[in-house]
Amino acid sequence: MLYQLSWTILFAPLLAFAVIIFGTRVWDLRSRPKVALPAAEHGHGEHHTDDHDTHAVTDEHGHGGHSEQDEDDDPHVPQLSAGAKASAYAALVIMALACIYSWVLLFSTVLHPADLAAAGKEVFAYNWLSVGGLNYIVGFHLDRLGIAMMVVVTTITFLVQFYSQGYMENSAGYARFYAYLSLFAFSMLVIVFAENFLVIFCGWELVGLSSYLLIGFWINKRAKPEEQRPSPASANLQAFIMNRIGDVGFILGIMILFVNTGSFDFIAVQHGVVHMDKTLLGIAMILVFCGAMGKSAQFPLHTWLPSAMEGPTPVSALIHAATMVAAGVYMIARTSPLFATAAPFAWEVVASIGAFTAFFAATIALVQSDFKRVLAFSTISQLGYMFVGLGVAGPEYGVGPGMFHLFTHAFFKALLFLGAGSVLHGLHHAMHKEVQDVRLMGGLASKMPITAATWLIAVLAISGFPGFSGFYSKEEIIGLALEQGHPVIYALTLATAGLTAFYMLRAFILAFGGKGGKFMGLWGGPYRGYGEVKESPLYMTIPLMLLVIPSVLAGYWTGFYQYVNVSAENVANLSIPALFQATDTWIGVIVSLVGLGFAWFLYGRVDLVKINQVVQSNAALRTIHRILFNRYYVDDLYNWIVKYVVLGLAALAQAFDRYIVDGIVNGVASGVTGTGSGIRRLETGRVQSYMIGFFGGVAVLAVVFVVLITTVWK
Amino acid sequence: MAIFGNWLTWIILLPVLGAIGIYVVPKRYENAARWTALVFSAATFVVAMGVFFYILHARGINGFGSLNDLPYAINLPWINFAAGTTHFTVHYFLGVDGLSLPMVILNALLTMLSVIGGWKKKNVRAYMALLLLLEAGVMGVFMALDIFFFFLMWEVELAPMFILIGVWGSDVVKHGVPGRVYSAWKFLLYTFFGSVFMLAGFILLYFHAGSSDMTVLSHHLIGGSTTILGVSISLQLLTFLLVFIAFAVKIPMFPFHTWLPDAHTDAPTEVSVLLAGVLLKMGAYGLIRFCFTLFPGGLSQFAGVLAVLAVINILYGAAICLVQTDMKKLIAYSSVSHMGIILLGVAAAAGGGNGFFTGALAGGDLAFRQAALTGATLQMFSHGIITGMLFFCVGVVYDLAHTREIAIFGGIAKRMPMLGTLFTFAAMASLGLPGLAGFVAEYMVFTSSFRVWTIPTILAVFTMILTAAYLLWMIKRVFFGTFNKKWDWLPDISKRELIPLFALAGLIVFVGIYPAPLINVISSSLTPIIQSAVTFIK
């Protein structure tokens, strides 16, 4: 019964979405003062009165006249209405219950593993449609892999929703924000609960929708070309389409499986593919992996994720770091029996793309100056690790290593993003504009101690510092790559570990420390911005402090390997003592420590300005910096392809349509008239020529008609 | 009179009576004309739903029958003409099954919503009357089961449409005349052009089989071959091609599609809704009802070409959408692209295929063919409601701003949040978001036609990217991004305009989440068609 009712977790966020959209949000909108339209003279009257504070201060800093722009960038209300608050509470209460329920499920399956069959249990299903023996079933099932993911999703969603009460304070779209977050949670849970390819594809597209809506949450916000930042409206378009490119691969893969097995169901497909050609199955699985590449932002479909940072920061934490982008990893884990059956090149492709992306994204993250973008590239890089973990593990380790890194990463990456949000929130209040550039930060640790301390822990976790959760999950993957005989992948992941440590501590020191701070520049130091920075409210710091717990402790639950991978008994190799005894673990640790040390030495002791001067004065460094800073120009290449190739072909098709296809139609119509010069015909007007054309045409057809009747019917 | 005892007669007659009623109302009572139109269109809808529930009650959800087992029909002799050895009979034969009834209901629904949408039109009496006459004609097309009666209805529908575009259309000059005139003529002549071939095909068929009755014809398929001008051709293929030209124009299939963007851009909103929502479906319906049932051999021979043309429709239409500057033209071309999915489904149901995947499965190829054809039929319905919704949305913008030029808008969701939401919703439905109606049909057609026409389907799937790109890019340029101050005065959508949008949105969600009932209704009628046709597929 406990397990059977778990579908309520799935539908709870949908309920929250419905309650907000059809209930409390309407209430919120109705309670707002009527906008005086279209009496344009007073067009913005009500906004002006609302924005006294903003006005006063922006003028002070010489940004007068931009109030309208601020209003468009992030519309505010003077005070949240009861409806808006009720929306948040509805979402929070429902998500809290779902979260508790999923933790109960986790504990009960850990304590009583026999209660839930290894294959899982169908909790809710209905017949979507069935035609001629083909069944399209919407089915949801619960198993341990799903429970592990569900705990991550519900916990982080809840914390992010709690946090957003502070971050989204007085936002005009407060209720809408909570509605979208709830919609996202539902969509994500559809993926988690999915029993077959049909449902997982539905969830796949629905998280795409929620991501689209949330990236574009500030609908009228402008682009910032000087910071290489697109407008949210462009960013969400890019995200959706980039994901769709991956989805084409995904659906093609599904189709190959479907036409060979006649089913979408994971189990049925698994039984069906044993008779399939291994190479074809391998191709099908690589196509399925294309979907994961889109969703998890793997090279070459990665460019949408940095752009997606234009969404509100809690969204970046939830969707674009902890959960949705990890859906690709989850999906590959879910379909791993199929990969295992396929030709070995399928897993190799997964691992290679993962390893390459991990390294590629880490190099870009080295030089980014946008606080959130560093985190975005670090997410891409860490997702690469997860794919390596899945790809190299082999049948004896199964999905354990990859999923474990997903599990630990979700917590510390959410912490990093929420901490970044806390910083941006503080700076927005201090400088009265949106600041994401680390060059305008520095020394914040003494002003925001809680944020800084929690962030530092997350940095250590992601860098694989011994004792923190990232250490256990990441070193496992790096070590496995070597043990399973993938030296190139091992080298790449090892190098990435060093780079990761470097750029994460670099970001930390640039934001929170700097030359002159305590502990050799690690803590505090000169602040390069202006205004009074204060620690964020408790709404925001409580989730940070809570996330510290799993960021440290999650790594100690090595029972996870057994938990998600019941078939494999061979998990003794993955225990903590085994990890500590392996040499390659300590090689990894040394590489990470070198990265950390180098960052500390450089950014803690030297001024940022001076570092930049050195880089700019050296031709080789300058070139490398420019290439990395521009993200290898991949974005520019894609823009060029879209602008000149895709739209060029489209324009060609349009011209063909207008001048050839339609030209022939118009030509025939006027040509049938037969007589008269072209000019005169034009002057007489097309209607008449059409009339003549019509009757002429019908006359010709009538002749054809007669020929037919006489030759055929005798 | 038996003829008036049958509800199907009333489905055609009620709109006609409504139209007459509107003209009887004195000119100055415009509101009375509106309400008359609404009452009669609603009554038609109620009758259509009544027929649905009658059949549901009598025979269950899987009992919507087929030509040989019509759940509800009327068949009376109408024209009986004998001269010498030539004997010519036409029957007043109306019937509905799972293929036509959803179309009948769709037509009734969209007309009713169009009446609400066109409440404020100029010269509203004539407008409403013509909408109702159009409805009557289209109802006839979907219900007539005598080929000549069908042909008559096919032509009857043209007249109101011609006037609606020609009078209420846009005045932008095209080729030297007002666009409405150009487009109305183009629509009329193009359809006539196709109709002539259809008539030739029907006459050929009639004199070969000796009957115009669909139930008889479906039992006595035309066979043999003939020689025209020295070229030998099977009669199946010849008659198929003749009849198909009319449907190809109507669907519209590349290269006969250019009338559609013109007609859409120049037609008033509600006419576009009906044009995309039901008139295009006449072609697709004809393809399945007549070509598939009567000329399976011909269709099977042609299926390879049809699959290629379907892919061209899908990708070429979508590519052209990318560079459109007019919202309505964009949606018109998107119809070309989406109707291609119907063609692909039909091609998969009828064709021999690439033969890559032949492994034995439960049901084998037949199951996939059936799914493809059912998906194609479902696409007729879902495209009708989705594109109808899109056109209603554009209409709201156009009525306020008097322009549909994408480039001159920008960020107007700030002033029209409700419309922005609904427009985005409709675009999401159109691009095949799961949980909404468009996805069901697309997914069914793609997954099943992949087994038969593997390579065309691989190509066609790329439309997923293009569709998302052109629709969301348009949405972005119009509703999101930097707010264009020029539109500061725009009010949001009015309550009256919300009615059709909410009605369609609800239906889209329902079909998307729980398509089983509709699929059962449709497939109960398609199973016999495909089973009798499958023997012709090589």
Chai-1 contact restraints between the chains, C-beta under 6 A:
chainA,res_idxA,chainB,res_idxB,connection_type,confidence,min_distance_angstrom,max_distance_angstrom,comment,restraint_id
A,L37,B,P491,contact,1.0,0.0,6.0,A-B,restraint_1
A,P38,B,W489,contact,1.0,0.0,6.0,A-B,restraint_2
A,A40,B,W489,contact,1.0,0.0,6.0,A-B,restraint_3
A,G43,B,D488,contact,1.0,0.0,6.0,A-B,restraint_4
A,D72,B,F483,contact,1.0,0.0,6.0,A-B,restraint_5
A,N127,B,A516,contact,1.0,0.0,6.0,A-B,restraint_6
A,L129,B,P515,contact,1.0,0.0,6.0,A-B,restraint_7
A,L129,B,A516,contact,1.0,0.0,6.0,A-B,restraint_8
A,L129,B,I519,contact,1.0,0.0,6.0,A-B,restraint_9
A,V131,B,Q370,contact,1.0,0.0,6.0,A-B,restraint_10
A,V131,B,A371,contact,1.0,0.0,6.0,A-B,restraint_11
A,V131,B,T374,contact,1.0,0.0,6.0,A-B,restraint_12
A,V131,B,S523,contact,1.0,0.0,6.0,A-B,restraint_13
A,G132,B,G363,contact,1.0,0.0,6.0,A-B,restraint_14
A,G132,B,A367,contact,1.0,0.0,6.0,A-B,restraint_15
A,G132,B,Q370,contact,1.0,0.0,6.0,A-B,restraint_16
A,G133,B,A362,contact,1.0,0.0,6.0,A-B,restraint_17
A,G133,B,G363,contact,1.0,0.0,6.0,A-B,restraint_18
A,G133,B,A367,contact,1.0,0.0,6.0,A-B,restraint_19
A,L134,B,A367,contact,1.0,0.0,6.0,A-B,restraint_20
A,L134,B,A371,contact,1.0,0.0,6.0,A-B,restraint_21
A,C202,B,P434,contact,1.0,0.0,6.0,A-B,restraint_22
A,E205,B,L433,contact,1.0,0.0,6.0,A-B,restraint_23
A,E205,B,P434,contact,1.0,0.0,6.0,A-B,restraint_24
A,L209,B,L433,contact,1.0,0.0,6.0,A-B,restraint_25
A,I219,B,A413,contact,1.0,0.0,6.0,A-B,restraint_26
A,I219,B,F480,contact,1.0,0.0,6.0,A-B,restraint_27
A,N220,B,G411,contact,1.0,0.0,6.0,A-B,restraint_28
A,N220,B,K414,contact,1.0,0.0,6.0,A-B,restraint_29
A,N220,B,F483,contact,1.0,0.0,6.0,A-B,restraint_30
A,R222,B,T482,contact,1.0,0.0,6.0,A-B,restraint_31
A,S231,B,G481,contact,1.0,0.0,6.0,A-B,restraint_32
A,A233,B,K476,contact,1.0,0.0,6.0,A-B,restraint_33
A,A233,B,F480,contact,1.0,0.0,6.0,A-B,restraint_34
A,A233,B,G481,contact,1.0,0.0,6.0,A-B,restraint_35
A,L237,B,L472,contact,1.0,0.0,6.0,A-B,restraint_36
A,L237,B,K476,contact,1.0,0.0,6.0,A-B,restraint_37
A,F240,B,A468,contact,1.0,0.0,6.0,A-B,restraint_38
A,F240,B,L472,contact,1.0,0.0,6.0,A-B,restraint_39
A,I241,B,A468,contact,1.0,0.0,6.0,A-B,restraint_40
A,I241,B,A469,contact,1.0,0.0,6.0,A-B,restraint_41
A,R244,B,M464,contact,1.0,0.0,6.0,A-B,restraint_42
A,R244,B,I465,contact,1.0,0.0,6.0,A-B,restraint_43
A,R244,B,A468,contact,1.0,0.0,6.0,A-B,restraint_44
A,I245,B,I465,contact,1.0,0.0,6.0,A-B,restraint_45
A,V248,B,V461,contact,1.0,0.0,6.0,A-B,restraint_46
A,V248,B,F462,contact,1.0,0.0,6.0,A-B,restraint_47
A,V248,B,M464,contact,1.0,0.0,6.0,A-B,restraint_48
A,M255,B,T447,contact,1.0,0.0,6.0,A-B,restraint_49
A,M255,B,F450,contact,1.0,0.0,6.0,A-B,restraint_50
A,F258,B,T447,contact,1.0,0.0,6.0,A-B,restraint_51
A,V259,B,F357,contact,1.0,0.0,6.0,A-B,restraint_52
A,V259,B,F450,contact,1.0,0.0,6.0,A-B,restraint_53
A,V259,B,R451,contact,1.0,0.0,6.0,A-B,restraint_54
A,G262,B,L361,contact,1.0,0.0,6.0,A-B,restraint_55
A,G262,B,A362,contact,1.0,0.0,6.0,A-B,restraint_56
A,A650,B,A319,contact,1.0,0.0,6.0,A-B,restraint_57
A,A650,B,L322,contact,1.0,0.0,6.0,A-B,restraint_58
A,A650,B,V323,contact,1.0,0.0,6.0,A-B,restraint_59
A,A651,B,V323,contact,1.0,0.0,6.0,A-B,restraint_60
A,A653,B,Y316,contact,1.0,0.0,6.0,A-B,restraint_61
A,A653,B,A319,contact,1.0,0.0,6.0,A-B,restraint_62
A,A653,B,I320,contact,1.0,0.0,6.0,A-B,restraint_63
A,Q654,B,I320,contact,1.0,0.0,6.0,A-B,restraint_64
A,Q654,B,V323,contact,1.0,0.0,6.0,A-B,restraint_65
A,D657,B,I320,contact,1.0,0.0,6.0,A-B,restraint_66
A,V661,B,P255,contact,1.0,0.0,6.0,A-B,restraint_67
A,V661,B,T258,contact,1.0,0.0,6.0,A-B,restraint_68
A,D662,B,T258,contact,1.0,0.0,6.0,A-B,restraint_69
A,V665,B,T258,contact,1.0,0.0,6.0,A-B,restraint_70
A,G685,B,G176,contact,1.0,0.0,6.0,A-B,restraint_71
A,G685,B,V177,contact,1.0,0.0,6.0,A-B,restraint_72
A,R686,B,H175,contact,1.0,0.0,6.0,A-B,restraint_73
A,R686,B,G176,contact,1.0,0.0,6.0,A-B,restraint_74
A,R686,B,V177,contact,1.0,0.0,6.0,A-B,restraint_75
A,V687,B,V177,contact,1.0,0.0,6.0,A-B,restraint_76
A,V687,B,V181,contact,1.0,0.0,6.0,A-B,restraint_77
A,Y690,B,W185,contact,1.0,0.0,6.0,A-B,restraint_78
A,F694,B,L189,contact,1.0,0.0,6.0,A-B,restraint_79
A,L701,B,V196,contact,1.0,0.0,6.0,A-B,restraint_80
A,F705,B,A200,contact,1.0,0.0,6.0,A-B,restraint_81
A,L708,B,A200,contact,1.0,0.0,6.0,A-B,restraint_82
A,T711,B,I228,contact,1.0,0.0,6.0,A-B,restraint_83
A,V712,B,L204,contact,1.0,0.0,6.0,A-B,restraint_84
A,V712,B,T226,contact,1.0,0.0,6.0,A-B,restraint_85
A,W713,B,F207,contact,1.0,0.0,6.0,A-B,restraint_86
